[in-house]
Amino acid sequence: MESRILSSSSNSSHRSDGEGEHGRFCYCGLPSPRRTSWTRMNPGRRFYGCARYREGSKCKYFKWIDAKFSDRATEVILDLLDGRHQPPSTFVDDLDDVDSKQVEASSANYLKNEVSKQAEVSSVNYLLKNEVSRMKIERKCYQMFIIVLFCYIAYLMIKCKALEDKKKFLQLP
């Protein structure tokens, strides 16, 4: 039985039904689904992995959830798998196809949410830019008002000074 455990392994896994992603994200930024390994070395062992591992992603996010099973538990799982009429890899490939669809749907929903958040940020950004430009125009108006007021006061002061000088000129000693 020991030789069967160390024999060739299948790179198969599937996502466990009814188990959430628990907020785990891979290095790509996508939700990392919980999967179950069906390799000859780790049958039935659960792990988190990159959602795009089948697409040849360079992310390489991987984390075991379960500790390594005992040799006896591995033997029992392999015996149960070998008792099926179809090879485990075919069964697991079917599960992986379903899992891929679920990951695609999950990724699509995640990306939709991100796009809607971006749209909200863009609309707020647009409103803020409009408010800033309105405030700049208002500031320019206030500056012009202050300059005109200053010029008017200067004009009045010069006019008063001229009237005083004219009064002194007309006065006889």
N, CA, C and O of each residue as an XYZ file, in Angstrom:
692
protein
N       0.823     -1.189      0.000
C       0.000      0.000      0.000
C       0.860      1.244      0.000
O       0.474      2.253     -0.589
N       2.028      1.202      0.650
C       2.935      2.349      0.720
C       3.373      2.777     -0.668
O       3.517      3.973     -0.922
N       3.590      1.824     -1.579
C       4.014      2.187     -2.930
C       2.888      2.910     -3.660
O       3.150      3.772     -4.498
N       1.654      2.574     -3.356
C       0.532      3.237     -4.005
C       0.430      4.691     -3.544
O       0.044      5.554     -4.333
N       0.757      4.971     -2.325
C       0.708      6.333     -1.803
C       1.748      7.193     -2.514
O       1.480      8.355     -2.817
N       2.922      6.644     -2.783
C       3.987      7.420     -3.392
C       3.945      7.380     -4.910
O       4.802      7.969     -5.569
N       2.948      6.686     -5.478
C       2.877      6.609     -6.937
C       2.508      7.956     -7.527
O       2.328      8.935     -6.802
N       2.396      8.000     -8.855
C       2.186      9.272     -9.548
C       0.991     10.012     -8.979
O      -0.017      9.428     -8.581
N       1.153     11.318     -8.961
C       0.085     12.136     -8.383
C      -0.678     12.842     -9.474
O      -0.154     13.106    -10.557
N      -1.909     13.140     -9.176
C      -2.772     13.884    -10.092
C      -2.898     15.295     -9.567
O      -3.108     15.482     -8.368
N      -2.779     16.271    -10.402
C      -2.883     17.662     -9.974
C      -4.335     18.097     -9.988
O      -4.714     18.990    -10.746
N      -5.131     17.482     -9.169
C      -6.555     17.772     -9.163
C      -6.978     18.302     -7.821
O      -6.414     17.958     -6.782
N      -7.998     19.158     -7.865
C      -8.602     19.672     -6.660
C      -9.988     20.132     -7.005
O     -10.325     20.291     -8.178
N     -10.799     20.347     -5.988
C     -12.108     20.946     -6.227
C     -12.494     21.785     -5.029
O     -11.977     21.603     -3.927
N     -13.410     22.705     -5.262
C     -13.887     23.582     -4.212
C     -14.957     22.850     -3.425
O     -15.834     22.211     -4.005
N     -14.887     22.940     -2.114
C     -15.872     22.266     -1.278
C     -17.189     23.016     -1.334
O     -17.214     24.243     -1.236
N     -18.300     22.275     -1.494
C     -19.616     22.895     -1.536
C     -19.981     23.420     -0.161
O     -19.686     22.799      0.860
N     -20.631     24.578     -0.155
C     -21.142     25.134      1.090
C     -20.096     25.805      1.943
O     -20.394     26.240      3.056
N     -18.895     25.898      1.458
C     -17.859     26.534      2.248
C     -17.531     27.881      1.627
O     -17.273     27.963      0.427
N     -17.540     28.930      2.425
C     -17.278     30.270      1.917
C     -15.799     30.527      1.744
O     -14.953     29.713      2.115
N     -15.513     31.667      1.175
C     -14.114     31.999      0.938
C     -13.462     32.641      2.156
O     -12.245     32.819      2.182
N     -14.252     32.988      3.159
C     -13.759     33.535      4.421
C     -12.890     34.767      4.211
O     -11.986     35.023      5.007
N     -13.142     35.523      3.171
C     -12.413     36.761      2.971
C     -10.957     36.588      2.597
O     -10.182     37.535      2.735
N     -10.553     35.421      2.131
C      -9.167     35.221      1.724
C      -9.002     35.644      0.276
O      -9.848     35.355     -0.571
N      -7.904     36.331      0.004
C      -7.623     36.785     -1.354
C      -6.217     36.340     -1.742
O      -5.298     36.350     -0.924
N      -6.068     35.952     -2.999
C      -4.743     35.554     -3.479
C      -3.955     36.812     -3.837
O      -4.457     37.928     -3.698
N      -2.715     36.623     -4.300
C      -1.866     37.754     -4.634
C      -2.399     38.534     -5.835
O      -2.003     39.681     -6.046
N      -3.291     37.930     -6.627
C      -3.914     38.615     -7.769
C      -4.969     39.604     -7.295
O      -5.381     40.482     -8.053
N      -5.412     39.470     -6.040
C      -6.468     40.324     -5.519
C      -7.848     39.732     -5.674
O      -8.838     40.388     -5.349
N      -7.941     38.505     -6.163
C      -9.231     37.849     -6.349
C      -9.550     36.977     -5.145
O      -8.636     36.547     -4.440
N     -10.841     36.703     -4.892
C     -11.185     35.805     -3.787
C     -10.540     34.434     -3.995
O     -10.565     33.882     -5.094
N      -9.964     33.901     -2.924
C      -9.279     32.607     -2.997
C     -10.210     31.524     -2.470
O     -10.472     31.470     -1.268
N     -10.719     30.650     -3.356
C     -11.660     29.626     -2.896
C     -10.975     28.529     -2.088
O      -9.789     28.249     -2.262
N     -11.758     27.917     -1.198
C     -11.254     26.764     -0.449
C     -11.416     25.552     -1.359
O     -12.492     25.324     -1.912
N     -10.357     24.783     -1.511
C     -10.372     23.634     -2.408
C      -9.969     22.379     -1.636
O      -9.474     22.442     -0.511
N     -10.197     21.249     -2.280
C      -9.793     19.966     -1.715
C      -8.857     19.280     -2.698
O      -9.167     19.146     -3.881
N      -7.721     18.854     -2.196
C      -6.731     18.182     -3.033
C      -7.139     16.726     -3.256
O      -7.608     16.055     -2.337
N      -6.956     16.247     -4.485
C      -7.202     14.839     -4.785
C      -5.962     14.205     -5.410
O      -6.059     13.284     -6.221
N      -4.790     14.718     -5.012
C      -3.549     14.109     -5.483
C      -3.301     12.822     -4.706
O      -3.914     12.599     -3.663
N      -2.419     11.988     -5.201
C      -2.105     10.727     -4.524
C      -1.398     10.996     -3.184
O      -1.523     10.204     -2.251
N      -0.661     12.104     -3.088
C       0.078     12.401     -1.860
C      -0.807     13.062     -0.785
O      -0.560     12.882      0.408
N      -1.823     13.815     -1.195
C      -2.641     14.574     -0.247
C      -4.137     14.450     -0.553
O      -4.806     15.472     -0.707
N      -4.677     13.242     -0.644
C      -6.100     13.122     -0.987
C      -6.985     13.635      0.148
O      -6.778     13.296      1.313
N      -7.968     14.453     -0.207
C      -8.923     14.945      0.775
C      -8.437     16.106      1.614
O      -9.181     16.603      2.459
N      -7.226     16.547      1.406
C      -6.670     17.636      2.206
C      -7.107     18.976      1.626
O      -7.015     19.192      0.417
N      -7.585     19.882      2.491
C      -8.122     21.168      2.028
C      -7.036     22.241      2.020
O      -6.087     22.208      2.804
N      -7.213     23.202      1.095
C      -6.257     24.296      0.972
C      -6.918     25.501      0.306
O      -7.979     25.385     -0.307
N      -6.271     26.655      0.437
C      -6.658     27.846     -0.308
C      -5.647     28.016     -1.428
O      -4.447     27.834     -1.222
N      -6.130     28.365     -2.615
C      -5.233     28.559     -3.746
C      -5.715     29.678     -4.645
O      -6.852     30.137     -4.533
N      -4.845     30.111     -5.534
C      -5.173     31.166     -6.488
C      -6.386     30.757     -7.326
O      -6.482     29.610     -7.762
N      -7.293     31.675     -7.546
C      -8.506     31.393     -8.311
C      -8.193     31.104     -9.778
O      -8.989     30.473    -10.472
N      -7.040     31.562    -10.244
C      -6.697     31.390    -11.663
C      -5.599     30.344    -11.885
O      -4.874     30.422    -12.877
N      -5.466     29.377    -10.989
C      -4.360     28.429    -11.125
C      -4.453     27.617    -12.406
O      -3.422     27.222    -12.949
N      -5.655     27.355    -12.907
C      -5.818     26.584    -14.147
C      -5.439     27.406    -15.373
O      -5.162     26.844    -16.432
N      -5.424     28.735    -15.239
C      -5.093     29.613    -16.358
C      -3.594     29.868    -16.445
O      -3.153     30.660    -17.277
N      -2.825     29.228    -15.622
C      -1.378     29.409    -15.646
C      -0.950     30.712    -14.990
O       0.034     31.323    -15.406
N      -1.682     31.142    -13.967
C      -1.377     32.393    -13.277
C      -0.002     32.313    -12.614
O       0.423     31.246    -12.171
N       0.673     33.429    -12.553
C       1.983     33.494    -11.894
C       1.848     33.849    -10.422
O       2.850     34.040     -9.732
N       0.626     33.937     -9.943
C       0.332     34.334     -8.563
C       0.940     33.349     -7.556
O       1.629     33.770     -6.627
N       0.701     32.085     -7.724
C       1.233     30.998     -6.890
C       0.779     31.061     -5.428
O       1.454     30.516     -4.554
N      -0.360     31.720     -5.147
C      -0.881     31.740     -3.772
C      -1.346     30.338     -3.398
O      -2.083     29.703     -4.152
N      -0.914     29.853     -2.229
C      -1.258     28.504     -1.788
C      -1.072     28.433     -0.277
O      -0.044     28.855      0.253
N      -2.086     27.892      0.416
C      -1.967     27.718      1.867
C      -2.808     26.530      2.295
O      -4.008     26.488      2.022
N      -2.183     25.552      2.970
C      -2.907     24.391      3.473
C      -3.805     24.822      4.623
O      -3.437     25.689      5.417
N      -4.983     24.214      4.709
C      -5.894     24.438      5.831
C      -5.718     23.301      6.830
O      -5.607     23.528      8.035
N      -5.694     22.067      6.309
C      -5.591     20.875      7.153
C      -4.131     20.472      7.332
O      -3.285     20.731      6.477
N      -3.862     19.833      8.463
C      -2.550     19.220      8.668
C      -2.480     17.957      7.802
O      -3.508     17.424      7.383
N      -1.283     17.496      7.546
C      -1.107     16.293      6.726
C      -1.758     15.110      7.443
O      -1.587     14.922      8.648
N      -2.515     14.309      6.665
C      -3.188     13.141      7.235
C      -2.161     12.054      7.544
O      -1.058     12.027      6.997
N      -2.574     11.153      8.449
C      -1.720     10.007      8.748
C      -1.679      9.089      7.528
O      -2.550      9.158      6.661
N      -0.667      8.233      7.467
C      -0.552      7.288      6.351
C      -1.800      6.405      6.255
O      -2.260      6.107      5.153
N      -2.342      5.991      7.380
C      -3.530      5.126      7.386
C      -4.734      5.865      6.784
O      -5.467      5.295      5.976
N      -4.940      7.127      7.174
C      -6.062      7.895      6.634
C      -5.894      8.073      5.123
O      -6.869      7.981      4.376
N      -4.681      8.324      4.679
C      -4.415      8.474      3.249
C      -4.727      7.166      2.515
O      -5.329      7.183      1.442
N      -4.313      6.023      3.103
C      -4.603      4.710      2.491
C      -6.105      4.499      2.336
O      -6.565      4.057      1.283
N      -6.870      4.814      3.377
C      -8.327      4.616      3.348
C      -8.948      5.486      2.265
O      -9.792      5.020      1.500
N      -8.538      6.735      2.195
C      -9.094      7.641      1.181
C      -8.765      7.132     -0.219
O      -9.621      7.148     -1.103
N      -7.527      6.681     -0.422
C      -7.143      6.162     -1.736
C      -7.912      4.893     -2.084
O      -8.297      4.697     -3.237
N      -8.141      4.018     -1.080
C      -8.945      2.811     -1.324
C     -10.359      3.177     -1.749
O     -10.918      2.582     -2.670
N     -10.928      4.164     -1.067
C     -12.285      4.609     -1.420
C     -12.316      5.200     -2.824
O     -13.245      4.941     -3.589
N     -11.300      5.994     -3.166
C     -11.242      6.588     -4.499
C     -11.079      5.519     -5.574
O     -11.706      5.602     -6.630
N     -10.243      4.515     -5.312
C     -10.011      3.462     -6.299
C     -11.237      2.572     -6.462
O     -11.356      1.879     -7.472
N     -12.153      2.572     -5.490
C     -13.346      1.754     -5.572
C     -14.384      2.309     -6.543
O     -15.341      1.604     -6.860
N     -14.240      3.512     -7.016
C     -15.183      4.085     -7.970
C     -15.001      3.445     -9.329
O     -13.935      2.907     -9.629
N     -16.041      3.500    -10.158
C     -15.974      2.926    -11.495
C     -15.236      3.818    -12.478
O     -14.768      3.341    -13.512
N     -15.128      5.067    -12.184
C     -14.361      5.953    -13.063
C     -13.142      6.443    -12.292
O     -13.195      6.549    -11.067
N     -12.062      6.741    -12.974
C     -10.862      7.203    -12.269
C     -11.136      8.510    -11.523
O     -11.929      9.331    -11.984
N     -10.492      8.704    -10.388
C     -10.717      9.920     -9.604
C     -10.456     11.199    -10.408
O     -11.163     12.191    -10.233
N      -9.459     11.185    -11.277
C      -9.130     12.408    -11.999
C     -10.287     12.860    -12.878
O     -10.514     14.062    -13.019
N     -11.037     11.914    -13.481
C     -12.181     12.281    -14.319
C     -13.271     12.896    -13.461
O     -13.848     13.925    -13.813
N     -13.548     12.255    -12.331
C     -14.549     12.770    -11.408
C     -14.151     14.154    -10.909
O     -14.969     15.074    -10.887
N     -12.915     14.291    -10.516
C     -12.430     15.556     -9.977
C     -12.366     16.615    -11.073
O     -12.638     17.785    -10.802
N     -12.014     16.237    -12.305
C     -12.006     17.208    -13.403
C     -13.396     17.778    -13.615
O     -13.550     18.971    -13.880
N     -14.431     16.910    -13.498
C     -15.802     17.400    -13.612
C     -16.092     18.412    -12.506
O     -16.704     19.452    -12.749
N     -15.649     18.097    -11.294
C     -15.843     19.027    -10.183
C     -15.065     20.317    -10.410
O     -15.552     21.402    -10.091
N     -13.855     20.202    -10.962
C     -13.056     21.393    -11.233
C     -13.712     22.284    -12.279
O     -13.609     23.508    -12.204
N     -14.393     21.670    -13.268
C     -15.108     22.476    -14.255
C     -16.197     23.306    -13.577
O     -16.368     24.488    -13.875
N     -16.934     22.669    -12.659
C     -17.960     23.390    -11.907
C     -17.299     24.468    -11.056
O     -17.780     25.598    -10.984
N     -16.180     24.101    -10.408
C     -15.460     25.053     -9.573
C     -14.969     26.237    -10.395
O     -15.051     27.378     -9.942
N     -14.463     25.981    -11.590
C     -13.983     27.059    -12.448
C     -15.105     28.024    -12.778
O     -14.903     29.238    -12.784
N     -16.288     27.488    -13.053
C     -17.447     28.341    -13.344
C     -17.803     29.180    -12.122
O     -18.132     30.360    -12.243
N     -17.736     28.562    -10.943
C     -18.043     29.306     -9.722
C     -17.010     30.397     -9.478
O     -17.364     31.510     -9.091
N     -15.744     30.089     -9.700
C     -14.689     31.085     -9.517
C     -14.851     32.205    -10.536
O     -14.680     33.378    -10.202
N     -15.181     31.853    -11.780
C     -15.399     32.880    -12.797
C     -16.553     33.791    -12.398
O     -16.459     35.011    -12.528
N     -17.643     33.197    -11.909
C     -18.794     33.992    -11.482
C     -18.420     34.870    -10.294
O     -18.786     36.044    -10.234
N     -17.686     34.287     -9.352
C     -17.250     35.047     -8.178
C     -16.321     36.186     -8.602
O     -16.443     37.306     -8.107
N     -15.401     35.901     -9.511
C     -14.483     36.934     -9.996
C     -15.245     38.005    -10.752
O     -14.946     39.192    -10.619
N     -16.233     37.595    -11.551
C     -17.026     38.574    -12.304
C     -17.788     39.486    -11.347
O     -17.837     40.700    -11.548
N     -18.386     38.897    -10.299
C     -19.099     39.716     -9.307
C     -18.150     40.655     -8.593
O     -18.475     41.820     -8.361
N     -16.981     40.153     -8.244
C     -15.969     40.973     -7.579
C     -15.572     42.144     -8.480
O     -15.495     43.285     -8.025
N     -15.319     41.854     -9.766
C     -14.930     42.907    -10.699
C     -16.071     43.893    -10.933
O     -15.829     45.093    -11.066
N     -17.335     43.397    -10.985
C     -18.480     44.299    -11.123
C     -18.535     45.264     -9.951
O     -18.755     46.462    -10.131
N     -18.336     44.738     -8.754
C     -18.343     45.595     -7.561
C     -17.237     46.636     -7.634
O     -17.449     47.802     -7.302
N     -16.065     46.215     -8.067
C     -14.951     47.151     -8.185
C     -15.248     48.232     -9.217
O     -14.930     49.402     -9.004
N     -15.860     47.840    -10.342
C     -16.207     48.807    -11.385
C     -17.242     49.799    -10.861
O     -17.136     50.998    -11.119
N     -18.248     49.304    -10.123
C     -19.264     50.223     -9.585
C     -18.643     51.164     -8.555
O     -19.018     52.334     -8.481
N     -17.696     50.663     -7.761
C     -17.001     51.537     -6.809
C     -16.208     52.599     -7.559
O     -16.187     53.762     -7.157
N     -15.551     52.196     -8.657
C     -14.796     53.149     -9.468
C     -15.719     54.208    -10.047
O     -15.359     55.384    -10.098
N     -16.919     53.800    -10.489
C     -17.881     54.754    -11.049
C     -18.314     55.764     -9.980
O     -18.435     56.958    -10.256
N     -18.544     55.274     -8.764
C     -18.905     56.173     -7.661
C     -17.783     57.158     -7.380
O     -18.022     58.353     -7.206
N     -16.558     56.650     -7.336
C     -15.398     57.511     -7.078
C     -15.262     58.542     -8.196
O     -14.959     59.707     -7.937
N     -15.487     58.111     -9.443
C     -15.382     59.032    -10.576
C     -16.433     60.128    -10.484
O     -16.132     61.291    -10.753
N     -17.662     59.778    -10.109
C     -18.711     60.799    -10.018
C     -18.421     61.771     -8.879
O     -18.631     62.975     -9.028
N     -17.942     61.264     -7.745
C     -17.577     62.149     -6.631
C     -16.416     63.043     -7.049
O     -16.396     64.233     -6.736
N     -15.450     62.464     -7.758
C     -14.303     63.223     -8.240
C     -14.759     64.344     -9.177
O     -14.257     65.465     -9.091
N     -15.703     64.047    -10.066
C     -16.240     65.041    -10.993
C     -16.916     66.177    -10.230
O     -16.708     67.350    -10.542
N     -17.730     65.826     -9.222
C     -18.407     66.846     -8.425
C     -17.411     67.725     -7.669
O     -17.581     68.941     -7.579
N     -16.375     67.092     -7.130
C     -15.362     67.859     -6.401
C     -14.595     68.801     -7.329
O     -14.288     69.931     -6.947
N     -14.287     68.347     -8.537
C     -13.600     69.214     -9.496
C     -14.466     70.414     -9.855
O     -13.963     71.533     -9.956
N     -15.760     70.192    -10.047
C     -16.677     71.299    -10.338
C     -16.723     72.283     -9.178
O     -16.709     73.496     -9.387
N     -16.778     71.765     -7.964
C     -16.820     72.628     -6.782
C     -15.535     73.443     -6.657
O     -15.583     74.630     -6.333
N     -14.398     72.818     -6.909
C     -13.111     73.526     -6.844
C     -13.055     74.633     -7.894
O     -12.618     75.743     -7.590
N     -13.487     74.353     -9.117
C     -13.449     75.388    -10.162
C     -14.414     76.524     -9.828
O     -14.100     77.685    -10.087
N     -15.577     76.217     -9.259
C     -16.511     77.265     -8.836
C     -15.889     78.133     -7.750
O     -16.027     79.356     -7.773
N     -15.204     77.501     -6.799
C     -14.559     78.248     -5.716
C     -13.415     79.116     -6.237
O     -13.196     80.213     -5.725
N     -12.688     78.645     -7.243
C     -11.620     79.459     -7.842
C     -12.191     80.710     -8.501
O     -11.637     81.800     -8.364
N     -13.303     80.546     -9.215
C     -13.953     81.695     -9.859
C     -14.448     82.673     -8.796
O     -14.296     83.887     -8.940
N     -15.034     82.144     -7.744
C     -15.520     82.991     -6.655
C     -14.367     83.748     -6.003
O     -14.506     84.926     -5.676
N     -13.268     83.101     -5.820
C     -12.079     83.730     -5.228
C     -11.576     84.867     -6.108
O     -11.235     85.939     -5.609
N     -11.529     84.635     -7.419
C     -11.105     85.683     -8.357
C     -12.031     86.899     -8.257
O     -11.571     88.041     -8.277
N     -13.344     86.643     -8.150
C     -14.309     87.744     -8.025
C     -14.048     88.556     -6.766
O     -14.060     89.786     -6.806
N     -13.811     87.871     -5.640
C     -13.513     88.579     -4.395
C     -12.223     89.387     -4.527
O     -12.143     90.518     -4.047
N     -11.221     88.809     -5.171
C      -9.956     89.538     -5.354
C     -10.183     90.801     -6.185
O      -9.659     91.864     -5.852
N     -10.955     90.691     -7.252
C     -11.243     91.858     -8.094
C     -12.020     92.906     -7.303
O     -11.754     94.101     -7.434
N     -12.975     92.471     -6.486
C     -13.738     93.398     -5.666
C     -12.819     94.157     -4.713
O     -12.951     95.371     -4.560
N     -11.896     93.455     -4.076
C     -10.968     94.099     -3.139
C     -10.071     95.101     -3.871
O      -9.805     96.187     -3.357
N      -9.611     94.739     -5.057
C      -8.755     95.652     -5.822
C      -9.534     96.906     -6.210
O      -9.026     98.018     -6.068
N     -10.759     96.738     -6.697
C     -11.594     97.894     -7.073
C     -11.876     98.764     -5.850
O     -11.801     99.989     -5.933
N     -12.198     98.146     -4.724
C     -12.458     98.889     -3.488
C     -11.223     99.671     -3.062
O     -11.324    100.837     -2.680
N     -10.053     99.029     -3.127
C      -8.799     99.690     -2.763
C      -8.540    100.892     -3.683
O      -8.152    101.964     -3.218
N      -8.757    100.704     -4.986
C      -8.560    101.807     -5.945
C      -9.531    102.959     -5.655
O      -9.137    104.123     -5.732
N     -10.782    102.657     -5.324
C     -11.776    103.681     -5.033
C     -11.380    104.463     -3.781
O     -11.489    105.688     -3.753
N     -10.926    103.766     -2.759
C     -10.484    104.437     -1.526
C      -9.276    105.324     -1.824
O      -9.199    106.456     -1.346
N      -8.341    104.809     -2.612
C      -7.169    105.618     -2.978
C      -7.609    106.863     -3.754
O      -7.089    107.956     -3.528
N      -8.559    106.693     -4.661
C      -9.079    107.819     -5.446
C      -9.708    108.865     -4.522
O      -9.461    110.061     -4.677
N     -10.520    108.412     -3.561
C     -11.151    109.334     -2.625
C     -10.106    110.073     -1.783
O     -10.253    111.267     -1.523
N      -9.078    109.383     -1.366
C      -8.026    110.016     -0.569
C      -7.307    111.079     -1.393
O      -7.027    112.172     -0.900
N      -7.015    110.756     -2.636
C      -6.343    111.730     -3.515
C      -7.255    112.937     -3.746
O      -6.786    114.075     -3.723
N      -8.539    112.706     -3.966
C      -9.516    113.768     -4.193
C      -9.605    114.670     -2.969
O      -9.631    115.894     -3.105
N      -9.654    114.079     -1.769
C      -9.713    114.857     -0.523
C      -8.457    115.707     -0.361
O      -8.533    116.877      0.015
N      -7.331    115.123     -0.642
C      -6.057    115.845     -0.533
C      -6.045    117.031     -1.508
O      -5.579    118.118     -1.167
N      -6.566    116.804     -2.732
C      -6.621    117.877     -3.732
C      -7.555    118.996     -3.268
O      -7.249    120.171     -3.474
N      -8.684    118.657     -2.649
C      -9.600    119.682     -2.145
C      -8.967    120.476     -1.017
O      -9.152    121.691     -0.948
N      -8.231    119.831     -0.139
C      -7.535    120.516      0.953
C      -6.517    121.495      0.399
O      -6.417    122.638      0.843
N      -5.753    121.009     -0.597
C      -4.736    121.880     -1.202
C      -5.392    123.077     -1.881
O      -4.859    124.186     -1.824
N      -6.540    122.869     -2.522
C      -7.254    123.944     -3.206
C      -7.767    124.952     -2.177
O      -7.731    126.153     -2.443
N      -8.245    124.505     -1.007
C      -8.719    125.384      0.060
C      -7.579    126.238      0.585
O      -7.745    127.440      0.792
N      -6.419    125.622      0.802
C      -5.252    126.369      1.311
C      -4.815    127.417      0.302
O      -4.382    128.511      0.666
N      -4.934    127.070     -0.954
C      -4.506    127.977     -2.002
C      -5.423    129.214     -2.061
O      -4.958    130.329     -2.295
N      -6.706    129.001     -1.851
C      -7.655    130.094     -1.929
C      -7.675    130.959     -0.680
O      -8.189    132.076     -0.741
N      -7.155    130.513      0.427
C      -7.155    131.285      1.655
C      -6.119    132.397      1.568
O      -5.009    132.196      1.075
N      -6.496    133.560      2.049
C      -5.588    134.705      2.085
C      -4.886    134.747      3.430
O      -5.460    134.383      4.457
N      -3.638    135.196      3.412
C      -2.928    135.229      4.697
C      -3.348    136.361      5.597
O      -2.825    136.497      6.703
